[in-house]
Amino acid sequence: MKMKPLALSLSLIISAFPALADKPNTDLQLMPYPQQVTLGDSEGLVVDRNFSAKLTGFTSERLESAMQRLNDRIERQTGFFLTTPIQTAGKTPQLIINVKAGSPTDVQQEKEDESYSLNVTSTQAVLTANTPYGALHGIETFLQLLQNTPKGAEIPAVSIEDSPRFPWRGALIDTSRHFIPVDVIKRQIDGLASAKFNTFHWHLTDDQGWRIESLAYPNLHEKGSDGLYYTREQMKDVVAYAKNLGIRVIPEVDLPGHASAIAAAYPELMTEVKEYKIERKWGVHEPLLDPTKPEVYTFIDKIIGEVAELFPDEYIHIGGDEVNPKQWNESKAVQTFMAEKGLKDALELHAFFNQEVEEILKKHDRKMIGWDETYHPDLPKSIVIQSWRGHDSLGESANDGYQGILSTGYYIDQAQPAAMHYRNDPMPKPLQVDDEVHTDESWETWQFEAPRKRGSAVTGTFTLITAKDGTRRGFIDYKSRSRRAVFDIETTQGITSFWMDSWMGQTKPRVELQGGKLTGHMVVGNAQYVMTGQKIAGNDIQNSQYPTAPYPVALKKEQEHLILGGEVTLWAENVKDDTIDLRMWPRSYVIAERLWSAETITDENSMYERMETMGNWATVSVGLQHEWNALVGMKRLASGQDIRPLQVLAEAVEQAQYYHRHHEKSTYENYDRFDPLNRFADALPPESLEVRQLNKNVTAFIVNPKDSTAKIQIVEQLQSWIDNNDALITMIDGNYLLKDIKPVAKHVTQVSQLGLDLIKQIESGKSLTTSDIDAAKNLLNDAQQIQDEVVVSAAYPVEMLLHAAY
C-alpha cells in the first residue's frame, strides 16, 4: 500500500473545495440570485396605482407584450388598478426599460446575450439590456423585488448587474406517459420564464404514446395516442407562446427505442414484425426500429421534416436511450447486416443508426441532441449529449470535445429534497477528499449490498480513514461508478453513519460495524434499504489490498465551456395535469439558481427561505398552481370534510423519495399508466419544510438543552401532531381512499409522543432503560418504513433525540 507524508495532503484537500470567502450577499428575496447586487442607501421606489413604464431603444411586438404582462402582474401583486400603466407625454415613468438592439436572428439561439442591469432609486427604476432576452429576465427580477412594506408596495433601492452562468437552462416535460393539455403546458412555460429558464424540452413520443399529429404517417397519432395528441396548430401555438417569453422549444422524438407507440401504428418498421399495441406498463420495452430497412430512414426523414417545420429551433432531440438490443440480437437479417458492415455488436449498430439519423437532421438544417447512449466518436462535435447517467458520462464526452447538459440530480419526478438539487452543480468536479492513507493513519474497507424492490441491488465498498487525532474521512466506491467522498462520518451508540449525494439522491448509510460484519440500512432520500456486508480490508488485516476505483472525470479549464448547463427533468409515470405544478414548483427555482447564479451561492438556509418566498410569489404573480394542486388533492381525499387534519398530517410525513414510489407500484400494483394517482402521497410536496425545521430545532436543542426557543418550537410542533389525531382518525374511518394511511397516522402520534418524552428524559439527566431504548428503536424503525407510498420523516429528528437521551 502506498503511503504519503501527511503534509502533502492539506493543500490538495483545500484546493478541492470552493474557496473560503465571505458568504455571498443573498439579502433579497430573489431566485435565481443575481451575479452582483449592491443595496442602495436611499428609500425604495413606491409602486402605487399611478405606476407607469416606458420602453426605449429597440422595440418589438414581443417587448410590447412583455410591457403588458408587466402591468398585469403588478396589478396581481398589488391589487391596484393601474390608471396609466404605459407612459404618456408629460409624465415621468417610474420604470424605463431600455433595450439596445434586437436579436441577430429571429430564431433564438443556443447562446444569446441574456445580461441586464437594474438600478432602482426612490424616484425611478432603469432596466437596461443589450437584447430583448435580457430585458425579459430583468422584468422578472423587478417583479420579484416588488414587496408589500409598511410604506406600501415598494421596490428596494438596489443596483443589479446580472447574466447567466450557463447558457442552457431548460426543463424536460414528459407528455407521453401521461398526456398534459396545452393550457397546462403554457402555464409551465410561464413558470420557466419567471425562473429565467430559456429552454422547454418537450418529450413528445415514447412507448406509452405518440403525441405529434403527422400528415405523412397519420396512424402515429390515430393508433398510437389513444386520441390524446397535439395538433399541428397547437404545437405551433406553444412554440409561439414560448418564443414570446424568451423560451426555446426543443422537441424529442425517441429513436430507435422507446418505440412501442410507433410499433402499434407501423409494425413493419420494427425489427420483429408483428402486431403491437401501445405499451401500458412503465419500463424499458423491446420494440426497436430496424436499422437495415430503407423504409425506416424514409420514415425518419419525413417525420424530421414535419417536426422541423413545426419547431424552428436548431436542435431536435432524438432520444437514443435505453435501447434493448434483444430484437437486433435475435434477427438474422440484422446480424447479417452487421457482419457486412463490420459492426461487432449492438452498440456499434446503434452508433451506425445514429450516424444515419444525424445525416437526415443535417439535411433538414438541424443539429442532434441525444441521451448518453448517443455519444460516439464517429458523430460530429456539433451534437449535444444530455446526461442521465451523471457527471462521469458528461465529463467523458466533454473530454472528447462534445458539448453536454446535465439531467442527473435534476429529476424532479423523484421527489428529492431541494438541497440535493442545489448541491448538484453541472460542472464535473475532481474527487472531493484526500483518499490516500498517510503515516500514523488507520483505514478499513467494507463491502456492502443493499437490495431494492426493483432493479439490481446497490453494491460496492466504502473506506474510512482515521487520522492520528481521531478525525475521519472517507470515500465510497459504488460498483461501476467513480469514487465519491463521504461526509460527516460519525459513530453514535454503535451506529456509524455518513452521507453523500449519489445518482439516487442524498444517501446515508447507517450501519453497525462489529466483528467484521456490517448490518443496518442505507437511507436513500427518506426511505431505507436493508444493508449488509463485511469488512474486506484494513491496516489490521494482513495482506490487505487498498481499494482501487476510477476517479471522477474532471475537466481542464479550457474544456469547461463544453458544459452548456442542465435541465430540470420531469418524467410522467407519477404525474398528470392536476399534479404537475406541485412536482415542478417552487423547487425548479432552486435548479434555476444553480444554472444561473454564481457557483459560490450555496447557502442552503438562504435557499430554503427564498424558495418558500418564491412559492408564494409564483402563486400570485405567475399563476402557478402548486398550492392549488395540493389543495385539490386534499379536498378529493376529504370528500367534503375540513381538510385541516390532512394538512397537519402532511407536516410530519413525506412521499417516499427517489424512485421508491415507483418500486412500490412495481411490487404492489400494475406499474402502468392506469395505476391511480389519488393517494395522500399525490397531494404532498416533495419534502416537508416542517420536518426540516424540526430537524434544525432538534439539532440546536441537543447542542444546548438550555435553548428554550428550540425546545418550545419542538414541543409545539410535536404536540400539534398529537392533538390532530382524533379528528384525523375520524376522517380516515369515513373514507376508503384514506384507509391505508391509518397506520401512518398512528405512527405520527406515537413518534410525536416519544419525542416529547425524550425531551423530558434529556432534561432530567437520567439514562433510559435498555427496554425503553429497544422499544423506541422499534417504533422509529417502523415509522421510517414506506407505508402507502409515504414515510413518517419526523421519525428521523426524533431519532436524534433518542440518541441524545441514552
Buried (B, 14 or more C-beta within 10 A) or exposed (E): EEEBEBEEBEEBEEEBEEEEEEEBBBEBBBBBBBBEBEEBEEEBBBBEBEBBBBBBBBBEEBBEEBBEBBBEBBBBBBEBEBEEBBBEEEEEBBBBBBBBEBBEEEEBEBEBBBBBBBBBBEEEBBBBBBBBBBBBBBBBBBBBBBBEEEEEBBBBBBBBBBBBBBBBBBBBBBBBBBBBEBEBBBBBBBBBBBBBBBBBBBBBBBBBBBBBBBEEBEEBBBBBBBEBBBEBEBBBBBBEBBBBBBBBBBBBBBBBBBBBBBBBBBBEBBBBEEEBEBBBBBBEBBBBBBBBBEEBBEBBBBBBBBBBEBBBBBBBBBBBBBBBBBBBBEBEEBBEBBEEEEBEEBEBBBBBBBBBBBEBBEEBEBBBBBBBBBBBEEBEEBBBBBBBBBBBBBBBBBBBEBBBBBBBBBBBBBBBBBBBBBBBBBBBBEBBBBBBBBEEBBBBBBBBBBEBBBEEEBBBBBBBBBBEEEEBBBBBBBEEBBBBBBBEBEBBEEBBBBBBBBBBBBBBBBBBBEEEEBEBBBBBBBBBBEBBBEBBBBBEEEEBEBBEBEEBBBBEEEBEEBBBBBBBBBBBBBBBBBBBBBBBBBBBBBBBBBBBBBEEBBBBEBBBBBBBBBBEBBBEBBBBBBBBBBBBBBBBBBEEBEBBBBBBBBBBBBBBBBBBBBBBBBEEEEBBBEBEBEBBBBBBBBBBBBBBBBBBBBEBBBEEBEBEEBBEBBBEBBBBBBEBBEBBBEBBEEBEBBEBBBBBBBBBBBBBBBBBBBBEBBEEEEEBEEEBBEEBEEBBEBBBBBBBBBBBBBBBBBBBBBEBBE
